[in-house]
Amino acid sequence: MTANDMPIKDRSLTTSHTSVPTPAMSYIATEHSCRRSSEMPFQTAPKDILDFIRQQIQQEYAEPHGKPWIIGFSGGKDSTLVAHLVVEHLISLPRSERTRVVHIVANDTLVESPLVMKHVRISLTEIQKAAHAFDLPIVVATTAPEPNQTFWVNLIGRGYPSPNRNFRWCTDRMKIQPTSNYIRDQASISGEVILLLGVRRSESATRAGAAARYDNGSRLNRHNDLPGCLVFRPILELDTDDVWEILAENKPPWGGSHDRLIQLYRDAGGGECPVVTSKSDAPSCGTRSSRFGCWTCTVVEKDKSLAGFVDSGFDQFMPLLEFRDWLVEIRNDPKRRLARRRNGRVTITKKGVFVPGPFNMATRREILDRLLTLQAQSEMVLIAHPEIERIRELWVEDVIVSAERNVQAQRTLATGDA
């Protein structure tokens, strides 16, 4: 873990910094946007930045319309801070002013890092209990891939090769679609929704580029891909030190502390895969800077977070690391791949490079057998029974399709001979 990734204990939220102020936007709220009215020096003490962010959340929530808020909650430091600030604000309001429903939505790809998903579930339960105790208008939800589009159904059932940077078939099916469908459903009910994201400009060059696409001079910005969805990024200008310091110095409004989150980062030595609601954001999932994510992720060269957990004493995850590495190893083995794609075509690029098809049936069976053995030995649920049933259905379908193609090929040959 780098120094930027952990709380800095010797900085105080009340300590002023001497720096050259940089102008940023402060806004007067209107129904769909907020117009610039003053300047806020973001290069200042964390407390001043935090006060400004709280003011923005207060103003936006007080807008005279019923658009629900949806917080994309990954369980990482940034989305946790957004949830923290919003729940804190709701608690501060009298019941009569808690007029806006807030959805706190996590996404479970069903192959998440086990410790990370455990943390997410505990956090959501704590938030749910607090919402009930304080009578807050909060809906807690977890999305997941469609049963026909899970990682194992595609990899083992359809034989999709392990994802890599050139064929990242997992992100859209497992992350984008489930969350986007939830947002669309809420937008269809309310007309419009406001999506709160914990994106920060200083997080990385990729995230800065993604953030810039929404820089249109308004506090609320239209989502690039989701009609009826506005985007609100309350912590956009915070740096990593500020985020950690705020979390370390302020207990979560739902009770307890952020110590579990801090310890999770210490053990993993990394960050989290962000909430992704657009294909243009997909490069941030499975990059070198994304370390919390799916334990099966073969897009990254090395699973740093899972390796970090093992180094921190969680030896039970070593077999998962070895299984993931084996999926990388077998991906490009020509003996394990079919010649034809699933649509029956043979693919050769313009440069004359042959592109093999999916894993053959023998390899798919081997992956499933190894996975079930790993599941039994680890005593962790790694694949659900409905997924196994769907996999076997797809195998039967593929055998039938293959037989029909062979019959058709024989007929073609016979006709040609005639």
TORKOL-4160 file (C-alpha; in steps of 0.2 Angstrom, whole numbers, padded with zeros to 4 digits, m for minus):
418
<pt num="1" X="0000" Y="0000" Z="0000"/>
<pt num="2" X="0007" Y="0017" Z="m0004"/>
<pt num="3" X="0007" Y="0032" Z="0007"/>
<pt num="4" X="m0007" Y="0040" Z="m0002"/>
<pt num="5" X="m0019" Y="0025" Z="0001"/>
<pt num="6" X="m0019" Y="0027" Z="0020"/>
<pt num="7" X="m0025" Y="0039" Z="0033"/>
<pt num="8" X="m0012" Y="0052" Z="0038"/>
<pt num="9" X="m0013" Y="0053" Z="0056"/>
<pt num="10" X="m0003" Y="0069" Z="0059"/>
<pt num="11" X="m0015" Y="0080" Z="0048"/>
<pt num="12" X="m0030" Y="0087" Z="0058"/>
<pt num="13" X="m0047" Y="0092" Z="0050"/>
<pt num="14" X="m0046" Y="0108" Z="0059"/>
<pt num="15" X="m0028" Y="0113" Z="0053"/>
<pt num="16" X="m0027" Y="0126" Z="0040"/>
<pt num="17" X="m0014" Y="0125" Z="0025"/>
<pt num="18" X="m0005" Y="0139" Z="0018"/>
<pt num="19" X="m0008" Y="0138" Z="m0001"/>
<pt num="20" X="m0013" Y="0147" Z="m0016"/>
<pt num="21" X="m0032" Y="0146" Z="m0018"/>
<pt num="22" X="m0038" Y="0139" Z="m0034"/>
<pt num="23" X="m0056" Y="0144" Z="m0040"/>
<pt num="24" X="m0069" Y="0131" Z="m0041"/>
<pt num="25" X="m0088" Y="0131" Z="m0043"/>
<pt num="26" X="m0101" Y="0135" Z="m0030"/>
<pt num="27" X="m0119" Y="0134" Z="m0036"/>
<pt num="28" X="m0136" Y="0141" Z="m0034"/>
<pt num="29" X="m0148" Y="0126" Z="m0036"/>
<pt num="30" X="m0161" Y="0126" Z="m0050"/>
<pt num="31" X="m0172" Y="0111" Z="m0054"/>
<pt num="32" X="m0160" Y="0103" Z="m0066"/>
<pt num="33" X="m0144" Y="0112" Z="m0063"/>
<pt num="34" X="m0134" Y="0123" Z="m0052"/>
<pt num="35" X="m0127" Y="0140" Z="m0058"/>
<pt num="36" X="m0110" Y="0147" Z="m0053"/>
<pt num="37" X="m0112" Y="0160" Z="m0040"/>
<pt num="38" X="m0095" Y="0161" Z="m0030"/>
<pt num="39" X="m0078" Y="0153" Z="m0029"/>
<pt num="40" X="m0073" Y="0139" Z="m0017"/>
<pt num="41" X="m0054" Y="0137" Z="m0014"/>
<pt num="42" X="m0052" Y="0118" Z="m0015"/>
<pt num="43" X="m0033" Y="0119" Z="m0011"/>
<pt num="44" X="m0037" Y="0123" Z="0008"/>
<pt num="45" X="m0040" Y="0114" Z="0024"/>
<pt num="46" X="m0049" Y="0097" Z="0023"/>
<pt num="47" X="m0063" Y="0104" Z="0035"/>
<pt num="48" X="m0066" Y="0118" Z="0023"/>
<pt num="49" X="m0068" Y="0106" Z="0009"/>
<pt num="50" X="m0079" Y="0095" Z="0019"/>
<pt num="51" X="m0090" Y="0110" Z="0024"/>
<pt num="52" X="m0092" Y="0115" Z="0006"/>
<pt num="53" X="m0097" Y="0097" Z="0001"/>
<pt num="54" X="m0110" Y="0096" Z="0015"/>
<pt num="55" X="m0117" Y="0112" Z="0009"/>
<pt num="56" X="m0119" Y="0105" Z="m0009"/>
<pt num="57" X="m0127" Y="0090" Z="m0002"/>
<pt num="58" X="m0139" Y="0100" Z="0008"/>
<pt num="59" X="m0143" Y="0112" Z="m0006"/>
<pt num="60" X="m0146" Y="0098" Z="m0018"/>
<pt num="61" X="m0157" Y="0087" Z="m0007"/>
<pt num="62" X="m0168" Y="0103" Z="m0003"/>
<pt num="63" X="m0172" Y="0105" Z="m0021"/>
<pt num="64" X="m0191" Y="0106" Z="m0024"/>
<pt num="65" X="m0193" Y="0090" Z="m0033"/>
<pt num="66" X="m0195" Y="0072" Z="m0030"/>
<pt num="67" X="m0181" Y="0064" Z="m0040"/>
<pt num="68" X="m0174" Y="0050" Z="m0029"/>
<pt num="69" X="m0155" Y="0048" Z="m0026"/>
<pt num="70" X="m0146" Y="0033" Z="m0030"/>
<pt num="71" X="m0129" Y="0030" Z="m0022"/>
<pt num="72" X="m0118" Y="0018" Z="m0031"/>
<pt num="73" X="m0110" Y="0009" Z="m0017"/>
<pt num="74" X="m0094" Y="m0002" Z="m0020"/>
<pt num="75" X="m0089" Y="m0003" Z="m0001"/>
<pt num="76" X="m0073" Y="0006" Z="m0005"/>
<pt num="77" X="m0067" Y="0022" Z="0003"/>
<pt num="78" X="m0075" Y="0034" Z="m0010"/>
<pt num="79" X="m0092" Y="0027" Z="m0011"/>
<pt num="80" X="m0092" Y="0024" Z="0008"/>
<pt num="81" X="m0088" Y="0043" Z="0011"/>
<pt num="82" X="m0103" Y="0048" Z="m0001"/>
<pt num="83" X="m0115" Y="0036" Z="0009"/>
<pt num="84" X="m0108" Y="0043" Z="0025"/>
<pt num="85" X="m0111" Y="0061" Z="0021"/>
<pt num="86" X="m0129" Y="0058" Z="0014"/>
<pt num="87" X="m0135" Y="0047" Z="0028"/>
<pt num="88" X="m0127" Y="0060" Z="0040"/>
<pt num="89" X="m0137" Y="0074" Z="0031"/>
<pt num="90" X="m0153" Y="0064" Z="0032"/>
<pt num="91" X="m0151" Y="0061" Z="0051"/>
<pt num="92" X="m0149" Y="0079" Z="0053"/>
<pt num="93" X="m0165" Y="0084" Z="0045"/>
<pt num="94" X="m0182" Y="0084" Z="0054"/>
<pt num="95" X="m0193" Y="0070" Z="0048"/>
<pt num="96" X="m0204" Y="0082" Z="0038"/>
<pt num="97" X="m0189" Y="0087" Z="0027"/>
<pt num="98" X="m0184" Y="0069" Z="0023"/>
<pt num="99" X="m0194" Y="0070" Z="0007"/>
<pt num="100" X="m0181" Y="0062" Z="m0005"/>
<pt num="101" X="m0179" Y="0043" Z="m0006"/>
<pt num="102" X="m0161" Y="0038" Z="m0006"/>
<pt num="103" X="m0156" Y="0021" Z="m0014"/>
<pt num="104" X="m0140" Y="0014" Z="m0008"/>
<pt num="105" X="m0136" Y="0001" Z="m0022"/>
<pt num="106" X="m0121" Y="m0012" Z="m0022"/>
<pt num="107" X="m0117" Y="m0023" Z="m0036"/>
<pt num="108" X="m0112" Y="m0041" Z="m0033"/>
<pt num="109" X="m0104" Y="m0050" Z="m0048"/>
<pt num="110" X="m0106" Y="m0066" Z="m0039"/>
<pt num="111" X="m0087" Y="m0068" Z="m0040"/>
<pt num="112" X="m0082" Y="m0054" Z="m0029"/>
<pt num="113" X="m0067" Y="m0055" Z="m0018"/>
<pt num="114" X="m0074" Y="m0064" Z="m0003"/>
<pt num="115" X="m0068" Y="m0052" Z="0011"/>
<pt num="116" X="m0073" Y="m0037" Z="0001"/>
<pt num="117" X="m0091" Y="m0044" Z="m0002"/>
<pt num="118" X="m0092" Y="m0048" Z="0017"/>
<pt num="119" X="m0088" Y="m0030" Z="0021"/>
<pt num="120" X="m0101" Y="m0024" Z="0009"/>
<pt num="121" X="m0114" Y="m0035" Z="0016"/>
<pt num="122" X="m0110" Y="m0030" Z="0034"/>
<pt num="123" X="m0110" Y="m0011" Z="0029"/>
<pt num="124" X="m0127" Y="m0012" Z="0020"/>
<pt num="125" X="m0135" Y="m0021" Z="0035"/>
<pt num="126" X="m0128" Y="m0008" Z="0047"/>
<pt num="127" X="m0135" Y="0006" Z="0035"/>
<pt num="128" X="m0152" Y="m0003" Z="0034"/>
<pt num="129" X="m0153" Y="m0005" Z="0053"/>
<pt num="130" X="m0149" Y="0014" Z="0055"/>
<pt num="131" X="m0162" Y="0018" Z="0042"/>
<pt num="132" X="m0175" Y="0009" Z="0052"/>
<pt num="133" X="m0170" Y="0016" Z="0069"/>
<pt num="134" X="m0170" Y="0034" Z="0062"/>
<pt num="135" X="m0185" Y="0032" Z="0051"/>
<pt num="136" X="m0174" Y="0037" Z="0036"/>
<pt num="137" X="m0181" Y="0036" Z="0018"/>
<pt num="138" X="m0167" Y="0024" Z="0013"/>
<pt num="139" X="m0168" Y="0009" Z="0001"/>
<pt num="140" X="m0154" Y="m0003" Z="0002"/>
<pt num="141" X="m0152" Y="m0015" Z="m0013"/>
<pt num="142" X="m0139" Y="m0027" Z="m0021"/>
<pt num="143" X="m0139" Y="m0030" Z="m0040"/>
<pt num="144" X="m0132" Y="m0045" Z="m0048"/>
<pt num="145" X="m0130" Y="m0052" Z="m0066"/>
<pt num="146" X="m0144" Y="m0060" Z="m0074"/>
<pt num="147" X="m0144" Y="m0079" Z="m0071"/>
<pt num="148" X="m0140" Y="m0082" Z="m0089"/>
<pt num="149" X="m0125" Y="m0069" Z="m0089"/>
<pt num="150" X="m0115" Y="m0074" Z="m0074"/>
<pt num="151" X="m0096" Y="m0077" Z="m0075"/>
<pt num="152" X="m0097" Y="m0096" Z="m0074"/>
<pt num="153" X="m0112" Y="m0097" Z="m0086"/>
<pt num="154" X="m0102" Y="m0088" Z="m0099"/>
<pt num="155" X="m0085" Y="m0095" Z="m0096"/>
<pt num="156" X="m0090" Y="m0114" Z="m0093"/>
<pt num="157" X="m0107" Y="m0114" Z="m0101"/>
<pt num="158" X="m0103" Y="m0105" Z="m0117"/>
<pt num="159" X="m0084" Y="m0108" Z="m0116"/>
<pt num="160" X="m0080" Y="m0089" Z="m0117"/>
<pt num="161" X="m0061" Y="m0088" Z="m0115"/>
<pt num="162" X="m0055" Y="m0080" Z="m0099"/>
<pt num="163" X="m0057" Y="m0061" Z="m0101"/>
<pt num="164" X="m0042" Y="m0050" Z="m0106"/>
<pt num="165" X="m0039" Y="m0032" Z="m0111"/>
<pt num="166" X="m0044" Y="m0036" Z="m0129"/>
<pt num="167" X="m0060" Y="m0047" Z="m0125"/>
<pt num="168" X="m0067" Y="m0040" Z="m0108"/>
<pt num="169" X="m0084" Y="m0048" Z="m0110"/>
<pt num="170" X="m0087" Y="m0048" Z="m0091"/>
<pt num="171" X="m0089" Y="m0030" Z="m0086"/>
<pt num="172" X="m0104" Y="m0026" Z="m0096"/>
<pt num="173" X="m0114" Y="m0042" Z="m0091"/>
<pt num="174" X="m0109" Y="m0042" Z="m0073"/>
<pt num="175" X="m0107" Y="m0024" Z="m0068"/>
<pt num="176" X="m0114" Y="m0012" Z="m0080"/>
<pt num="177" X="m0130" Y="m0020" Z="m0085"/>
<pt num="178" X="m0136" Y="m0025" Z="m0067"/>
<pt num="179" X="m0134" Y="m0007" Z="m0060"/>
<pt num="180" X="m0140" Y="0001" Z="m0076"/>
<pt num="181" X="m0156" Y="m0009" Z="m0076"/>
<pt num="182" X="m0159" Y="m0004" Z="m0058"/>
<pt num="183" X="m0157" Y="0014" Z="m0062"/>
<pt num="184" X="m0168" Y="0013" Z="m0078"/>
<pt num="185" X="m0182" Y="0005" Z="m0067"/>
<pt num="186" X="m0181" Y="0019" Z="m0054"/>
<pt num="187" X="m0181" Y="0032" Z="m0068"/>
<pt num="188" X="m0196" Y="0024" Z="m0076"/>
<pt num="189" X="m0205" Y="0026" Z="m0060"/>
<pt num="190" X="m0200" Y="0043" Z="m0055"/>
<pt num="191" X="m0196" Y="0051" Z="m0072"/>
<pt num="192" X="m0179" Y="0056" Z="m0067"/>
<pt num="193" X="m0166" Y="0050" Z="m0054"/>
<pt num="194" X="m0150" Y="0057" Z="m0048"/>
<pt num="195" X="m0135" Y="0046" Z="m0047"/>
<pt num="196" X="m0122" Y="0050" Z="m0034"/>
<pt num="197" X="m0105" Y="0043" Z="m0038"/>
<pt num="198" X="m0089" Y="0043" Z="m0027"/>
<pt num="199" X="m0078" Y="0048" Z="m0042"/>
<pt num="200" X="m0063" Y="0059" Z="m0039"/>
<pt num="201" X="m0053" Y="0069" Z="m0051"/>
<pt num="202" X="m0036" Y="0065" Z="m0043"/>
<pt num="203" X="m0039" Y="0047" Z="m0042"/>
<pt num="204" X="m0031" Y="0043" Z="m0058"/>
<pt num="205" X="m0029" Y="0049" Z="m0076"/>
<pt num="206" X="m0042" Y="0038" Z="m0082"/>
<pt num="207" X="m0055" Y="0043" Z="m0069"/>
<pt num="208" X="m0050" Y="0062" Z="m0072"/>
<pt num="209" X="m0054" Y="0059" Z="m0090"/>
<pt num="210" X="m0071" Y="0051" Z="m0086"/>
<pt num="211" X="m0075" Y="0065" Z="m0074"/>
<pt num="212" X="m0071" Y="0078" Z="m0087"/>
<pt num="213" X="m0084" Y="0071" Z="m0098"/>
<pt num="214" X="m0097" Y="0078" Z="m0086"/>
<pt num="215" X="m0089" Y="0095" Z="m0083"/>
<pt num="216" X="m0102" Y="0106" Z="m0091"/>
<pt num="217" X="m0103" Y="0120" Z="m0078"/>
<pt num="218" X="m0117" Y="0112" Z="m0068"/>
<pt num="219" X="m0118" Y="0102" Z="m0052"/>
<pt num="220" X="m0130" Y="0090" Z="m0060"/>
<pt num="221" X="m0125" Y="0082" Z="m0077"/>
<pt num="222" X="m0134" Y="0071" Z="m0089"/>
<pt num="223" X="m0128" Y="0053" Z="m0089"/>
<pt num="224" X="m0120" Y="0049" Z="m0105"/>
<pt num="225" X="m0129" Y="0032" Z="m0107"/>
<pt num="226" X="m0144" Y="0032" Z="m0096"/>
<pt num="227" X="m0159" Y="0042" Z="m0101"/>
<pt num="228" X="m0168" Y="0050" Z="m0086"/>
<pt num="229" X="m0152" Y="0049" Z="m0075"/>
<pt num="230" X="m0143" Y="0065" Z="m0069"/>
<pt num="231" X="m0126" Y="0063" Z="m0061"/>
<pt num="232" X="m0120" Y="0071" Z="m0045"/>
<pt num="233" X="m0102" Y="0070" Z="m0039"/>
<pt num="234" X="m0100" Y="0077" Z="m0022"/>
<pt num="235" X="m0082" Y="0072" Z="m0018"/>
<pt num="236" X="m0075" Y="0076" Z="m0035"/>
<pt num="237" X="m0061" Y="0088" Z="m0029"/>
<pt num="238" X="m0055" Y="0078" Z="m0014"/>
<pt num="239" X="m0038" Y="0070" Z="m0014"/>
<pt num="240" X="m0035" Y="0053" Z="m0007"/>
<pt num="241" X="m0027" Y="0060" Z="0009"/>
<pt num="242" X="m0043" Y="0070" Z="0012"/>
<pt num="243" X="m0054" Y="0055" Z="0010"/>
<pt num="244" X="m0045" Y="0044" Z="0022"/>
<pt num="245" X="m0043" Y="0058" Z="0035"/>
<pt num="246" X="m0062" Y="0062" Z="0035"/>
<pt num="247" X="m0066" Y="0043" Z="0037"/>
<pt num="248" X="m0053" Y="0041" Z="0051"/>
<pt num="249" X="m0059" Y="0056" Z="0060"/>
<pt num="250" X="m0078" Y="0054" Z="0058"/>
<pt num="251" X="m0088" Y="0039" Z="0064"/>
<pt num="252" X="m0101" Y="0033" Z="0052"/>
<pt num="253" X="m0118" Y="0040" Z="0055"/>
<pt num="254" X="m0125" Y="0022" Z="0055"/>
<pt num="255" X="m0114" Y="0017" Z="0070"/>
<pt num="256" X="m0098" Y="0009" Z="0073"/>
<pt num="257" X="m0082" Y="0015" Z="0065"/>
<pt num="258" X="m0073" Y="0015" Z="0048"/>
<pt num="259" X="m0059" Y="0004" Z="0056"/>
<pt num="260" X="m0065" Y="m0012" Z="0047"/>
<pt num="261" X="m0064" Y="m0003" Z="0030"/>
<pt num="262" X="m0047" Y="0004" Z="0034"/>
<pt num="263" X="m0041" Y="m0013" Z="0040"/>
<pt num="264" X="m0047" Y="m0021" Z="0023"/>
<pt num="265" X="m0036" Y="m0009" Z="0014"/>
<pt num="266" X="m0022" Y="m0013" Z="0025"/>
<pt num="267" X="m0024" Y="m0031" Z="0022"/>
<pt num="268" X="m0027" Y="m0030" Z="0003"/>
<pt num="269" X="m0014" Y="m0016" Z="0000"/>
<pt num="270" X="m0025" Y="m0009" Z="m0013"/>
<pt num="271" X="m0040" Y="0000" Z="m0019"/>
<pt num="272" X="m0057" Y="m0005" Z="m0026"/>
<pt num="273" X="m0065" Y="m0008" Z="m0043"/>
<pt num="274" X="m0076" Y="0007" Z="m0045"/>
<pt num="275" X="m0095" Y="0007" Z="m0048"/>
<pt num="276" X="m0097" Y="0006" Z="m0067"/>
<pt num="277" X="m0112" Y="0012" Z="m0076"/>
<pt num="278" X="m0105" Y="0016" Z="m0093"/>
<pt num="279" X="m0094" Y="0006" Z="m0106"/>
<pt num="280" X="m0084" Y="0022" Z="m0107"/>
<pt num="281" X="m0079" Y="0019" Z="m0089"/>
<pt num="282" X="m0075" Y="0001" Z="m0091"/>
<pt num="283" X="m0056" Y="0003" Z="m0093"/>
<pt num="284" X="m0056" Y="0008" Z="m0074"/>
<pt num="285" X="m0062" Y="m0010" Z="m0071"/>
<pt num="286" X="m0048" Y="m0022" Z="m0072"/>
<pt num="287" X="m0033" Y="m0010" Z="m0074"/>
<pt num="288" X="m0017" Y="m0009" Z="m0064"/>
<pt num="289" X="m0025" Y="0004" Z="m0053"/>
<pt num="290" X="m0040" Y="m0007" Z="m0048"/>
<pt num="291" X="m0036" Y="m0019" Z="m0035"/>
<pt num="292" X="m0053" Y="m0024" Z="m0026"/>
<pt num="293" X="m0064" Y="m0033" Z="m0038"/>
<pt num="294" X="m0068" Y="m0051" Z="m0044"/>
<pt num="295" X="m0057" Y="m0065" Z="m0038"/>
<pt num="296" X="m0058" Y="m0073" Z="m0055"/>
<pt num="297" X="m0052" Y="m0057" Z="m0064"/>
<pt num="298" X="m0040" Y="m0062" Z="m0078"/>
<pt num="299" X="m0039" Y="m0044" Z="m0085"/>
<pt num="300" X="m0026" Y="m0039" Z="m0072"/>
<pt num="301" X="m0008" Y="m0046" Z="m0073"/>
<pt num="302" X="m0009" Y="m0050" Z="m0054"/>
<pt num="303" X="m0023" Y="m0050" Z="m0042"/>
<pt num="304" X="m0015" Y="m0038" Z="m0030"/>
<pt num="305" X="m0029" Y="m0037" Z="m0017"/>
<pt num="306" X="m0031" Y="m0056" Z="m0015"/>
<pt num="307" X="m0012" Y="m0058" Z="m0015"/>
<pt num="308" X="m0012" Y="m0045" Z="m0001"/>
<pt num="309" X="m0025" Y="m0054" Z="0009"/>
<pt num="310" X="m0014" Y="m0070" Z="0008"/>
<pt num="311" X="0001" Y="m0060" Z="0013"/>
<pt num="312" X="m0009" Y="m0053" Z="0028"/>
<pt num="313" X="m0012" Y="m0071" Z="0034"/>
<pt num="314" X="m0028" Y="m0076" Z="0025"/>
<pt num="315" X="m0020" Y="m0092" Z="0018"/>
<pt num="316" X="m0037" Y="m0099" Z="0014"/>
<pt num="317" X="m0037" Y="m0088" Z="m0002"/>
<pt num="318" X="m0021" Y="m0096" Z="m0009"/>
<pt num="319" X="m0031" Y="m0109" Z="m0019"/>
<pt num="320" X="m0042" Y="m0096" Z="m0027"/>
<pt num="321" X="m0026" Y="m0087" Z="m0033"/>
<pt num="322" X="m0019" Y="m0103" Z="m0040"/>
<pt num="323" X="m0036" Y="m0106" Z="m0049"/>
<pt num="324" X="m0037" Y="m0089" Z="m0056"/>
<pt num="325" X="m0019" Y="m0090" Z="m0062"/>
<pt num="326" X="m0023" Y="m0107" Z="m0070"/>
<pt num="327" X="m0037" Y="m0098" Z="m0080"/>
<pt num="328" X="m0025" Y="m0086" Z="m0087"/>
<pt num="329" X="m0013" Y="m0100" Z="m0091"/>
<pt num="330" X="m0025" Y="m0110" Z="m0101"/>
<pt num="331" X="m0033" Y="m0096" Z="m0111"/>
<pt num="332" X="m0023" Y="m0096" Z="m0126"/>
<pt num="333" X="m0019" Y="m0115" Z="m0127"/>
<pt num="334" X="m0024" Y="m0119" Z="m0145"/>
<pt num="335" X="m0028" Y="m0137" Z="m0139"/>
<pt num="336" X="m0042" Y="m0131" Z="m0127"/>
<pt num="337" X="m0050" Y="m0119" Z="m0140"/>
<pt num="338" X="m0063" Y="m0123" Z="m0154"/>
<pt num="339" X="m0059" Y="m0117" Z="m0172"/>
<pt num="340" X="m0076" Y="m0110" Z="m0175"/>
<pt num="341" X="m0084" Y="m0095" Z="m0165"/>
<pt num="342" X="m0101" Y="m0099" Z="m0157"/>
<pt num="343" X="m0110" Y="m0092" Z="m0172"/>
<pt num="344" X="m0101" Y="m0106" Z="m0182"/>
<pt num="345" X="m0089" Y="m0094" Z="m0191"/>
<pt num="346" X="m0070" Y="m0096" Z="m0193"/>
<pt num="347" X="m0062" Y="m0079" Z="m0189"/>
<pt num="348" X="m0046" Y="m0073" Z="m0198"/>
<pt num="349" X="m0041" Y="m0054" Z="m0195"/>
<pt num="350" X="m0037" Y="m0043" Z="m0210"/>
<pt num="351" X="m0018" Y="m0046" Z="m0205"/>
<pt num="352" X="m0021" Y="m0065" Z="m0207"/>
<pt num="353" X="m0021" Y="m0069" Z="m0189"/>
<pt num="354" X="m0033" Y="m0084" Z="m0184"/>
<pt num="355" X="m0044" Y="m0080" Z="m0169"/>
<pt num="356" X="m0049" Y="m0096" Z="m0161"/>
<pt num="357" X="m0067" Y="m0099" Z="m0154"/>
<pt num="358" X="m0073" Y="m0104" Z="m0137"/>
<pt num="359" X="m0065" Y="m0117" Z="m0125"/>
<pt num="360" X="m0069" Y="m0134" Z="m0131"/>
<pt num="361" X="m0081" Y="m0146" Z="m0121"/>
<pt num="362" X="m0067" Y="m0155" Z="m0112"/>
<pt num="363" X="m0059" Y="m0139" Z="m0105"/>
<pt num="364" X="m0076" Y="m0133" Z="m0100"/>
<pt num="365" X="m0079" Y="m0149" Z="m0090"/>
<pt num="366" X="m0062" Y="m0148" Z="m0083"/>
<pt num="367" X="m0065" Y="m0130" Z="m0077"/>
<pt num="368" X="m0081" Y="m0135" Z="m0068"/>
<pt num="369" X="m0074" Y="m0151" Z="m0060"/>
<pt num="370" X="m0059" Y="m0141" Z="m0053"/>
<pt num="371" X="m0071" Y="m0127" Z="m0047"/>
<pt num="372" X="m0082" Y="m0139" Z="m0038"/>
<pt num="373" X="m0067" Y="m0147" Z="m0030"/>
<pt num="374" X="m0061" Y="m0130" Z="m0025"/>
<pt num="375" X="m0078" Y="m0126" Z="m0018"/>
<pt num="376" X="m0079" Y="m0142" Z="m0008"/>
<pt num="377" X="m0061" Y="m0139" Z="m0001"/>
<pt num="378" X="m0063" Y="m0121" Z="0003"/>
<pt num="379" X="m0080" Y="m0122" Z="0010"/>
<pt num="380" X="m0085" Y="m0106" Z="0001"/>
<pt num="381" X="m0099" Y="m0104" Z="m0011"/>
<pt num="382" X="m0090" Y="m0101" Z="m0027"/>
<pt num="383" X="m0104" Y="m0106" Z="m0039"/>
<pt num="384" X="m0122" Y="m0108" Z="m0036"/>
<pt num="385" X="m0133" Y="m0123" Z="m0041"/>
<pt num="386" X="m0144" Y="m0113" Z="m0053"/>
<pt num="387" X="m0128" Y="m0109" Z="m0063"/>
<pt num="388" X="m0123" Y="m0127" Z="m0064"/>
<pt num="389" X="m0140" Y="m0131" Z="m0070"/>
<pt num="390" X="m0139" Y="m0118" Z="m0084"/>
<pt num="391" X="m0121" Y="m0123" Z="m0088"/>
<pt num="392" X="m0127" Y="m0141" Z="m0092"/>
<pt num="393" X="m0142" Y="m0134" Z="m0102"/>
<pt num="394" X="m0130" Y="m0124" Z="m0113"/>
<pt num="395" X="m0119" Y="m0140" Z="m0115"/>
<pt num="396" X="m0133" Y="m0150" Z="m0122"/>
<pt num="397" X="m0138" Y="m0135" Z="m0133"/>
<pt num="398" X="m0120" Y="m0134" Z="m0140"/>
<pt num="399" X="m0120" Y="m0153" Z="m0143"/>
<pt num="400" X="m0136" Y="m0152" Z="m0153"/>
<pt num="401" X="m0130" Y="m0137" Z="m0163"/>
<pt num="402" X="m0113" Y="m0145" Z="m0167"/>
<pt num="403" X="m0122" Y="m0161" Z="m0173"/>
<pt num="404" X="m0134" Y="m0151" Z="m0184"/>
<pt num="405" X="m0119" Y="m0142" Z="m0192"/>
<pt num="406" X="m0110" Y="m0158" Z="m0195"/>
<pt num="407" X="m0126" Y="m0165" Z="m0204"/>
<pt num="408" X="m0127" Y="m0149" Z="m0214"/>
<pt num="409" X="m0109" Y="m0150" Z="m0219"/>
<pt num="410" X="m0111" Y="m0168" Z="m0224"/>
<pt num="411" X="m0126" Y="m0163" Z="m0235"/>
<pt num="412" X="m0116" Y="m0149" Z="m0243"/>
<pt num="413" X="m0101" Y="m0161" Z="m0247"/>
<pt num="414" X="m0113" Y="m0174" Z="m0254"/>
<pt num="415" X="m0122" Y="m0161" Z="m0265"/>
<pt num="416" X="m0105" Y="m0155" Z="m0271"/>
<pt num="417" X="m0100" Y="m0172" Z="m0275"/>
<pt num="418" X="m0115" Y="m0175" Z="m0285"/>
